[in-house]
């Protein structure tokens, strides 16, 4: 299957060829759930194209943990696969995606034989830890209008478009709040000239 090889060109040639030879590449349409909580991990993903959302559920509410973008993997999946423990998170495809799926049985040997493979996950851990600290800062300091606006801007930058098609309920799940709160705050942002809502889309203009 064809894909932009520059996405994982940071890996050294020997590991690159091993990945292509012994892993599989699959396409997943938007909305596909690719990992459930309590599911044992059989493959480790590296996103080649598209976007994957990783989240938790608490009392039937979703909370966004992070997005996996092209050239990135999932540190939570990596940990669960190494420890052979059930997943503590869910993952679903946010935009049509092409994903490299690495059999977890190969991880122990590859981590030993290819130091740059280790570096990939050290980098992922550092990235997610920084994002966690930023999220905690938003929760402790920022009002919901700022959190929501920053969330929309971040999503816009990731998918590279000013118009985002997300329901109020989806946004509420991402931010761990109620749909009614999101509807009210979106209206406030619209009145302030920061967004426009029409035809199920939210356009960032401020």
Secondary structure, DSSP 8 states (H G I E B T S, - for coil): ----GGGGTTS-HHHHHHHHHHSEEEEE-TT-EEE-TT----EEEEEEEEEEEEEEEETTEEEEEEEEETT-B-HHHHHHHHHT---SSEEEEEEEEEEEEEEGGGHHHHHHH-HHHHHHHHHHHHHHHHHHHHHHHHHHH--HHHHHHHHHHHHHHHHT-SEE---HHHHHHHHTS-HHHHHHHHHHHHHTTSEEEETTEEEE--
